[in-house]
Amino acid sequence: PKPWTGQYSWMAKCLGDAEEEGSANDNTDFDANANATDATEADEADEYDGYDKYVWKGGVYRDTADFVPSMLVDTTRWFVVYAGEVGGGMFNHIDRHRTSAWQAQVSGQKRWHLCPPEQTPLMYGHGGVDVFAPDYEQSPLFLQANCFEGVVSQGDMVYYPGQWWHATQNIGAVEVPSLSLSSLIVDQGNFRDVRDAFEHDCSDVTDNKFHGLLCSRLPRCFGLWEGQFGNAVS
């Protein structure tokens, strides 16, 4: 994602260097055949050109410098363009990997509802309350919630920290669709929470496992984050 090269740089440092711990074909833990889904893909993966090859989402990919960073971006939806009509939006939730995020409004308008983590006991879980039209008979605790609501227009930006509840609703003129750009963020306030969430998705206790190759590289990122942010939160 070239428009976000600044945020992409840490991914390139810890995920994109296949040479860091050996040669390009020295990753013995996750070879191509072990990840192949059929004989044809395995045959394709065996054609050596200096790179290991891996099966991901039904295709065979060369382990080039941008392959694993792109895998993380795609799996987590790290960089997203949101487009929708008036009335559309996203239900109340916390981001899966406990990341922070920003979102910039390019066109149209969007209503935001944001609640800090300490309001979690009042949220009734992901999608448990329509925060823009709450039914207090069904969700009486939500009446006590201390949250924030506001509207963003073209040129405005929203930032929220990790583990904040958030919901959106596209509003404004029908003929002007809502278009926005968004990115997740790892920072000094959430890097250990993000680490724990990533480790969970690399474990055997979830059905949403990351690809094995991605999991083999992520510890490099955890060390990079600890070195960059650890002193600030110690």
N, C-alpha and C positions, 0 to 999 in steps of 0.2 A: 504493500500500500504506500506508494511514493508520497502522497500528500501528508502522511504522518511519519516521515522518516525520523523525526526526533524521538517519538515514542517507540518507534520500531527498532531503534538502535540496540536497546538491551536484549531484544529477542535475537537480533543478529549476533550479538556477542556470545550469548550462552546457548543458543539453539542451532545456529547456522554454521558453526565451524566443525565439520565432520573430521577435520584433520587434527583437532586438538589433542585427542587421546590415541592417535594412531593414524594409519593411512586411510584413504577413502573407502577401502574395502576391508577394514579391520574390525567392524562391529559384529562380533561373533554372537552376541546375545540375541540379536533380532535380524536374522538373515532373511533374504527375499523369499526363499522357498517356505520358510516357517510362516510367513504372512500371506502366501499365495492362496487363492481360493479355488483354483482349478489347475489342471495340468498345463493348459495353454499359457496362463499367466506365469506359472513357474518357469516354463521354457523361456518366455520372454525375459524373465528376471535373471535367468542364468547367462544371458548374453552380456559378457563383461566389457565395459567401456571405461573403466576407472572409477565407477561409482557403484555402491550398493544400490539395489532396487527394491522397492517395497510396494506391496499391494495396499491400496487405501481407497475406500469408496468405489471398489470395482475396477480401478485402473492401476497400472504399474507406473511408478514414479521413480526417477533418479534422485538420489540423496544429494542434491546440489545445495548450495549455501542457503537458498531461500525456501527449501522444501519443508523443513520442520517448523520454521517460523510461520509459514503459510498454513501449516496444519493446525497450529495453535490458534491463529487468527480465525480460521474457518470453524473450528470446533467450539470456540468460546464466543464467536461473533464479536471479536475484539473491536473491530471497526465496522460500523453499520451506517447505511443510508436508510432513513425511515421516510416512507411516503404513504399518505393516506387521505381519505376524504373526510369531510366534516362528519363528526359523530364517531369516527373510529378512535382507537387509542389502545392503551395497555392497562390491564388490571393491576391492582395493588400487589406488590411483590418486593422481595429483596433479591438482588442479583446473586445467582447461584454460587459464584466463586468469591464473593465478599469483596469485590473490587469497588473502587470509586469510579466515577464517570463524569464526563461532560457531554452536553448535547447543545449544538448550535442550530438555531432556527433559520433556515434559508428562505422559506416562503410560508405564507399562511400564519395561523395562530394555534397555539397549543396551551391548554390548561394543565398545570402540574399540581399534584398533591404529594407532599413530602412529610415523612414522619421519622423522627430519630429512633435509634434502636431501643431506647428505654420504653417506647410505646408498644413494643411487640406483644405484651400480654393483652392488649386491647384490639389487635388487628384481625383476629380470627383466622390466621393463616393466609396463605397466598390466594388472592381472589375471594376471600371470605366476606368482604364487604365492598359494595359499590360505593367508593368513597365520594363520588360526585352526586349520589342520590341514596344516601344510607337509609336502611330500614332499621330504625332504632328499636323496634319491637323484636326483630330477629337478632339484632346485634347491639344490645343495650350498653355494653362496655365501651363501644366505640364513641359514645356520647362524651366520654371522659378524655378522649384522646387530645393531646396538645400537639398539633401538626401545623404545617404551612401550606398555603395554597396561593397560586398566582398564575398570571397569563404571560406567555412569551410571544413576541411578534418577530417579524423579519429582522435579523441582526442581533437578537438577544441570545444569551447563552445561559444554560443552567449547569451547575455543578452540584453533585451530592457525594458525601463520603461513603465509605464502605458500610454495609449493613443497614443503610437507611431504606425505609419503605418508600416506594414511589409508584405513582399511577399517572397516566396521561389521558387527555381527551382532546381531539382535534376540534377546533371551533372556528368561528369567523365566517367569511363569505363562502357560499357553496362553490362558486366558480374558481376559488383559489385553494388548491389542495395544500395540505401541510407537507413540507419537505424539510428534513433536518439531517444533520450529520452528527454521529456520536462515536465516542471512543471510551473504552474502559481504561482504568489507570491503576498501576501499582505504586504506592507511595509509602512514606514512613509511618503512616497511621494504619495501614492495612496489610503490609507485605507478609506478615506471619500468618494472618488469617487466610490470605490468598494461597500461601504455601500449603497450609493445612487442607484447604479445599482441593487444591490440585493433587495432593497426596491421596486424598480420599478417592478422587476419580482415577487414580492409578492403582487403587487397591482392588481386592477381590470382593468387596462388600457392596459394590454398586454395579448397576446394569449400564451405566453411562461411562464406561471406562475410556480413558484416553488411549490412543495408539501406543503400543509398546515402545516404539522408537522415540516418541515424544516423551514418554515417562523416563526413558533412559537418559535423556538430556536435561530434564527439568532440574535435577539437583544442582547443575551448574548455575541456573538462574537463582535458586535459593541462596547459594553462596554469594552471588553477585549482589542480590538485594541486601543480604546481611551486612556485607561490606559497605554498601552505600548508605543504608538507613539504620543499621543496628546501633551505632553510637548515639543517634538522635533519640532513641527510645529506651536505652539502657537505664 
